[in-house]
């Protein structure tokens, strides 16, 4: 199909792809605490909506409508915005209220799916694998990570196109299944994290309890008997709680862990 083949009488596939790239470029760059991604939506859709609305007043009204509050995972936003463009192509400015209601109603459920897949599952699994391979001196993980990000860039553009052609039907048909899918993906992500903890986090106690001729290594004869990798699991849990409390930034927590490691290593309390 040619880039110039029309999706209707005025908007082409090329217009849709340009709108996707424009939104993706500005989604985080213009984020604010009043309408969050609203300015990015307007910037992304401004050119394609100009082709939909020939009257200046209708065009301005549509842009002002998209300036309203909008916030969801940027990947999932491509589906919503593509479907919104299709609605405005079909019904013009009369669809303004329906477009806003559609975006408001769906950005929450889709954010649940997108945040789980895009910001938790994908970077956790692939980032951990790439990072672990890097620790072993293998550059393959970094190459795979780079190639995946290139692939997903084009996939995100395609999501906008899918939203434009069938996003409205797809999203409304899924309905309550979105929550089930989100929960299943969350469980999978937690399982992967749990399996990676003993491989990536190294923390042991080299201290031995001695009395007379009896020697009792605390790590191997006590802690490992309770649960292998108990200390890494506890450290991971504590770091998670610190992040969840929002009292410390991630950078501060990293320096806290480094400081703890240096002090405990100096006094011979902890080892690797």
Secondary structure, DSSP 8 states (H G I E B T S, - for coil): --TTSBSSSS-BHHHHHHHHHHHHHHTTTT-BTTTBTHHHHHHHHHHHHHHH--SHHHHHHHHHHHTS-B---HHHHHHHHHHHHHHHHHHGGGGHHHHHHHHHHHHHHHHHHHIIIIIIIIHHHHHHHHHHHHHTT-THHHHHHHHHHHHHHHHHHHHHHHIIIIIHHHHHHHTTHHHHHHHHHHHHHHHHHHHHHHHH---B---EEEETTEEEEHIIIIIHHH-TTHHHHHHHHHHHHHHHHTSS-HHHHHHHHHHHHHHHHHTTS-B-
